C-alpha cells in the first residue's frame, strides 16, 4: 500500500461518504425538534439549514470523485490534482454565493469574514490550491473533504443550539 495510492485512502473516503449522509439526515432532527414549519424559521436558520445540506452533499460528492477518477484510469497524482482543483472551484463559488445570499438577507453573521470558520476556510482553500499546483497528495485532498463535513456539522450544532435556547425560552414563559 503506497501512501498516495487510492487503496490506502479508500476507507477514509467511504467513511466521509457515510458521515456526509448522516449529517444530511440530521436536518430531519432539526425540522422535527424545531416544532415549526419552514415559514416559522428565521432567515439565519434557513441559511444554516441550506449550508448543512449543501456541505453534506459536497462532502459526499467529493468523497465519490476519486472513485470515479481512478475507475476512469487516471493516475493517483492526476486524480488528487483534479479533485483539489474541483474543490477550489467549489469553495470559491459557494463562498461568493453564500456571502451574497447572506448580505441580501441581512444575515452576514452566518458567513463571511466575521464568521469563526473563515480562517479555516482560507487555510483549506490555500491547501487545495497547493495540492492542485504542487504536491498532489491524497491526505491534503481528504482534508478538503473533512472541511465540508465540518461545515455541515457546525451548521447542525448551531441549529441544535438555537433549538435548545428556544426550548429554554418556551419553558421560562
C-alpha distance (Angstrom), angle and dihedral (degrees) to the residues before:
residue distance angle dihedral
X1 . . .
X2 3.77 . .
X3 3.82 113.7 .
X4 3.81 92.7 -124.8
X5 3.79 94.2 44.5
X6 3.75 122.0 109.8
X7 3.81 94.4 -123.3
X8 3.80 90.9 62.2
X9 3.81 92.6 53.6
X10 3.80 98.8 36.9
X11 3.82 95.7 95.0
X12 3.81 92.6 47.8
X13 3.79 91.2 51.6
X14 3.80 91.4 46.1
X15 3.80 89.8 51.7
X16 3.80 90.6 50.0
X17 3.80 89.0 53.4
X18 3.81 90.5 53.3
X19 3.79 93.0 47.1
X20 3.81 92.4 48.6
X21 3.80 90.1 53.3
X22 3.81 90.2 48.7
X23 3.80 92.0 50.9
X24 3.79 90.7 51.7
X25 3.80 87.6 50.5
X26 3.79 89.7 54.9
X27 3.79 88.0 68.7
X28 3.79 86.9 73.6
X29 3.79 90.0 56.7
X30 3.79 90.1 52.5
X31 3.81 91.8 48.7
X32 3.82 93.3 49.0
X33 3.78 97.2 44.0
X34 3.78 90.6 42.4
X35 3.81 87.0 72.8
X36 3.76 90.5 -152.3
X37 3.75 141.7 81.0
X38 3.79 124.9 -107.5
X39 3.82 91.8 -92.2
X40 3.82 89.2 63.6
X41 3.79 93.6 55.8
X42 3.78 122.8 99.6
X43 3.79 120.9 -120.6
X44 3.82 92.1 -104.8
X45 3.80 91.7 52.7
X46 3.81 91.7 49.7
X47 3.80 90.7 49.0
X48 3.81 92.4 48.6
X49 3.82 90.6 49.5
X50 3.81 89.6 52.0
X51 3.81 89.4 48.8
X52 3.82 90.6 49.8
X53 3.80 92.4 52.2
X54 3.81 97.7 42.1
X55 3.82 93.2 45.2
X56 3.79 92.3 50.6
X57 3.81 90.9 46.8
X58 3.81 90.6 48.5
X59 3.81 91.4 49.8
X60 3.79 90.2 51.1
X61 3.80 94.3 46.9
X62 3.81 93.6 45.9
X63 3.80 88.8 49.3
X64 3.81 90.4 54.1
X65 3.81 94.9 44.7
X66 3.83 96.7 79.2
X67 3.81 90.2 50.9
X68 3.80 89.3 56.0
X69 3.80 94.3 44.4
X70 3.81 94.4 48.2
X71 3.78 91.8 44.9
X72 3.81 87.4 52.2
X73 3.79 88.7 60.2
X74 3.79 101.0 -105.9
X75 3.78 119.9 149.2
X76 3.80 117.7 -110.4
X77 3.80 95.0 -107.8
X78 3.81 93.2 51.8
X79 3.80 91.3 46.1
X80 3.81 93.8 53.1
X81 3.82 90.8 46.3
X82 3.81 92.9 50.2
X83 3.79 91.2 44.7
X84 3.79 93.7 50.1
X85 3.80 91.6 44.4
X86 3.79 89.5 52.4
X87 3.79 89.8 49.9
X88 3.82 89.9 52.1
X89 3.79 91.1 53.6
X90 3.81 90.4 47.0
X91 3.81 93.8 47.6
X92 3.78 93.4 49.6
X93 3.80 94.0 44.0
X94 3.80 97.3 45.8
X95 3.80 93.0 43.9
X96 3.81 92.1 53.1
X97 3.81 91.1 45.4
X98 3.83 94.8 47.0
X99 3.81 93.4 44.4
X100 3.78 91.2 51.7
X101 3.81 91.5 44.5
X102 3.82 91.9 50.3
X103 3.81 92.8 45.0
X104 3.80 93.0 52.2
X105 3.81 91.1 46.5
X106 3.80 93.8 46.2
X107 3.81 92.4 -118.4
X108 3.79 99.9 114.9
X109 3.82 91.3 140.7
X110 3.82 88.2 73.5
X111 3.83 95.2 61.9
X112 3.78 137.2 9.8
X113 3.78 138.7 55.6
X114 3.81 93.5 -36.6
X115 3.80 92.9 57.0
X116 3.82 116.7 99.5
X117 3.84 90.3 -129.1
X118 3.82 92.7 61.0
X119 3.85 96.8 89.6
X120 3.80 89.7 48.1
X121 3.81 89.6 48.8
X122 3.81 92.4 52.0
X123 3.82 91.8 46.6
X124 3.80 90.9 50.6
X125 3.81 92.7 46.5
X126 3.81 91.0 51.1
X127 3.81 90.5 46.5
X128 3.79 91.5 52.4
X129 3.82 90.8 47.8
X130 3.82 90.5 51.7
X131 3.80 90.1 47.3
X132 3.80 91.2 50.6
X133 3.79 96.2 47.1
X134 3.81 105.6 29.9
X135 3.80 125.7 4.7
X136 3.84 108.2 28.8
X137 3.81 94.9 -161.1
X138 3.79 126.9 164.2
X139 3.81 95.1 -140.5
X140 3.80 91.9 56.9
X141 3.79 90.5 50.5
X142 3.80 89.2 50.5
X143 3.82 90.0 52.3
X144 3.80 86.9 60.4
X145 3.80 91.3 51.5
X146 3.79 90.5 48.7
X147 3.80 89.5 50.6
X148 3.82 88.7 60.2
X149 3.81 90.0 49.3
X150 3.81 89.0 50.3
X151 3.81 92.3 50.5
X152 3.80 90.7 52.0
X153 3.79 93.5 46.0
X154 3.81 91.5 47.2
X155 3.81 90.6 52.5
X156 3.81 89.2 49.3
X157 3.80 94.6 50.4
X158 3.81 91.8 45.8
X159 3.80 90.6 52.1
X160 3.80 91.1 45.7
X161 3.79 91.5 50.0
X162 3.81 88.8 51.4
X163 3.81 89.2 54.0
X164 3.80 92.0 51.5
X165 3.79 90.2 50.9
X166 3.81 89.6 49.0
X167 3.82 91.6 49.7
X168 3.82 91.1 49.2
X169 3.82 90.5 50.1
X170 3.82 90.7 48.7
X171 3.81 90.8 50.7
X172 3.81 91.4 48.9
X173 3.80 93.5 54.7
